[in-house]
């Protein structure tokens, strides 16, 4: 699996959660995860999470660190496991920086304020995951916190690369672990 931090700002609007978006835009073929920074505004018409649509809860963040991953030959339930693994990698990166984080499913909270958004879905060819971490919580439609303005994390590039590297390493280690056991 490959990973890359995109230097250009990208406004995440939901349409990017699509098969081969990473390949078409960044020429990274196969299993991949990309990270990027930018505003996040997902209107109800672009929402993948039906519960959020029913509850009329669009997503907005003035500035967010987003991760999109596309992984092939994976079923949706395994995709949700992989989404949760990504969330756990983010939680561990924050804890290494001395921040107490609570996880509830695929959401992270600091002091009962929402830090992340995340969704996993399946396309005809792959599973797709978007996970966003607020950098700046100003203007969020829910009680939220942000990496910079609330948690004092300013090394966003290093933070993003650490998360992506650890996620890729963990997935590769899981596959490797499956090759060292004998069937019973």
C-alpha positions as CSV (number, residue, x, y, z in Angstrom):
1,X,0.0,0.0,0.0
2,X,1.3,3.5,-0.9
3,X,0.7,6.8,0.9
4,X,1.3,10.4,0.0
5,X,0.7,13.8,1.6
6,X,-0.7,16.2,-1.0
7,X,0.9,19.6,-0.8
8,X,-2.0,21.6,-2.4
9,X,-5.0,22.5,-0.4
10,X,-8.1,20.6,-1.3
11,X,-11.6,21.4,-0.2
12,X,-13.2,18.1,0.7
13,X,-16.8,18.1,-0.6
14,X,-17.7,14.4,-0.6
15,X,-17.4,13.7,-4.3
16,X,-13.8,12.8,-3.8
17,X,-14.9,9.6,-2.1
18,X,-15.1,7.8,-5.4
19,X,-13.4,4.8,-7.1
20,X,-10.0,5.6,-8.6
21,X,-10.1,9.3,-7.4
22,X,-6.6,8.8,-6.0
23,X,-5.3,7.2,-9.2
24,X,-6.9,9.8,-11.5
25,X,-5.7,12.8,-9.5
26,X,-2.3,11.6,-8.1
27,X,-1.3,8.7,-10.4
28,X,-1.1,6.3,-7.4
29,X,-2.5,3.0,-8.6
30,X,-3.7,0.2,-6.3
31,X,-4.2,0.3,-2.5
32,X,-3.4,3.8,-1.4
33,X,-4.0,6.5,1.2
34,X,-3.6,10.2,0.7
35,X,-3.7,13.1,3.2
36,X,-4.5,16.7,2.5
37,X,-5.5,19.9,4.2
38,X,-8.4,22.2,3.4
39,X,-11.9,23.3,4.1
40,X,-14.5,20.5,4.5
41,X,-18.1,21.1,3.4
42,X,-20.2,18.0,2.7
43,X,-23.7,18.9,1.7
44,X,-26.5,16.4,2.2
45,X,-26.6,15.6,-1.5
46,X,-23.0,14.3,-1.3
47,X,-23.4,12.4,2.0
48,X,-22.6,8.7,2.1
49,X,-23.8,8.3,5.7
50,X,-27.5,7.8,5.4
51,X,-28.0,8.4,9.1
52,X,-26.5,11.9,8.8
53,X,-28.8,12.6,5.8
54,X,-31.9,11.4,7.8
55,X,-30.8,13.6,10.7
56,X,-30.1,16.6,8.4
57,X,-26.5,16.8,9.6
58,X,-24.2,18.2,6.9
59,X,-20.5,18.3,7.7
60,X,-18.4,21.5,7.9
61,X,-14.9,22.4,9.0
62,X,-13.1,25.6,8.3
63,X,-9.8,23.7,8.1
64,X,-9.4,19.9,8.2
65,X,-6.8,17.3,7.7
66,X,-8.4,14.7,5.5
67,X,-7.4,11.2,4.6
68,X,-8.9,9.2,1.7
69,X,-8.0,5.6,1.2
70,X,-9.0,3.2,-1.5
71,X,-8.3,-0.5,-1.0
72,X,-9.2,-3.3,-3.5
73,X,-10.3,-6.9,-3.0
74,X,-11.9,-6.0,0.4
75,X,-15.5,-6.5,1.5
76,X,-17.4,-3.7,3.3
77,X,-17.2,-5.3,6.8
78,X,-13.4,-5.6,6.5
79,X,-13.4,-2.0,5.2
80,X,-15.1,-0.8,8.4
81,X,-12.5,-2.7,10.4
82,X,-9.8,-0.9,8.4
83,X,-11.6,2.4,9.0
84,X,-11.5,1.7,12.8
85,X,-7.8,0.8,12.5
86,X,-7.2,4.2,10.9
87,X,-9.1,5.9,13.7
88,X,-7.0,3.9,16.3
89,X,-3.8,5.1,14.5
90,X,-4.9,8.7,14.9
91,X,-5.8,8.1,18.6
92,X,-2.4,6.6,19.2
93,X,-0.6,9.5,17.5
94,X,-2.5,12.0,19.7
95,X,-1.8,10.0,22.8
96,X,2.0,10.0,22.0
97,X,1.6,13.8,22.1
98,X,0.1,13.6,25.6
99,X,-3.5,14.2,24.6
100,X,-6.3,12.2,26.2
101,X,-8.6,11.0,23.5
102,X,-11.8,9.0,23.7
103,X,-13.0,6.8,20.9
104,X,-16.6,5.9,20.2
105,X,-16.9,3.7,17.1
106,X,-15.3,5.7,14.3
107,X,-15.3,9.0,16.1
108,X,-12.7,10.6,18.4
109,X,-13.5,13.1,21.1
110,X,-11.4,15.3,23.4
111,X,-13.1,16.7,26.4
112,X,-16.5,15.6,24.9
113,X,-15.8,17.7,21.8
114,X,-15.8,16.0,18.4
115,X,-12.4,15.9,16.7
116,X,-13.1,13.6,13.7
117,X,-15.5,12.6,11.0
118,X,-15.2,9.3,9.2
119,X,-17.1,7.0,6.8
120,X,-16.4,3.8,5.0
121,X,-18.3,2.6,2.0
122,X,-17.9,0.2,-0.9
123,X,-17.7,0.9,-4.6
124,X,-18.0,-1.7,-7.4
125,X,-14.2,-2.2,-7.2
126,X,-13.0,-1.2,-3.8
127,X,-13.7,0.1,-0.3
128,X,-13.3,3.8,0.3
129,X,-12.7,5.6,3.5
130,X,-12.7,9.3,4.3
131,X,-11.5,10.4,7.8
132,X,-11.2,14.0,8.6
133,X,-9.6,15.7,11.7
134,X,-10.5,19.2,12.5
135,X,-7.5,21.5,12.4
136,X,-9.6,24.6,13.3
137,X,-12.9,24.0,15.1
138,X,-14.3,27.5,14.6
139,X,-17.7,27.4,12.9
140,X,-18.3,23.6,13.2
141,X,-22.0,22.7,13.4
142,X,-21.4,20.6,16.6
143,X,-19.3,20.9,19.7
144,X,-15.9,20.3,18.2
145,X,-12.2,20.7,18.8
146,X,-9.3,21.2,16.5
147,X,-5.7,20.1,16.3
148,X,-4.2,23.6,16.2
149,X,-6.6,25.9,17.9
150,X,-7.6,23.5,20.8
151,X,-4.8,20.9,21.1
152,X,-1.8,23.0,20.1
153,X,-0.6,20.5,17.4
154,X,1.0,22.6,14.7
155,X,3.2,20.0,12.9
156,X,0.3,18.9,10.7
157,X,2.5,17.5,7.9
158,X,4.5,15.4,10.3
159,X,1.3,14.3,12.1
160,X,-0.3,13.3,8.8
161,X,2.7,11.4,7.5
162,X,3.1,9.6,10.9
163,X,-0.6,8.4,10.8
164,X,-0.4,7.3,7.1
165,X,2.9,5.4,7.6
166,X,1.7,3.7,10.8
167,X,-1.6,2.7,9.1
168,X,0.2,1.2,6.1
169,X,2.8,-0.5,8.3
170,X,0.0,-2.0,10.4
171,X,-1.9,-3.3,7.4
172,X,1.2,-4.8,5.9
173,X,2.1,-6.4,9.3
174,X,-1.4,-7.9,9.5
175,X,-1.0,-9.6,6.1
176,X,2.5,-10.8,7.0
177,X,1.2,-12.2,10.3
178,X,-1.3,-14.2,8.4
179,X,1.5,-15.9,6.4
180,X,3.4,-17.4,9.4
181,X,0.7,-19.7,10.8
182,X,-0.3,-23.1,9.8
183,X,-3.8,-24.1,9.2
184,X,-5.6,-26.4,11.7
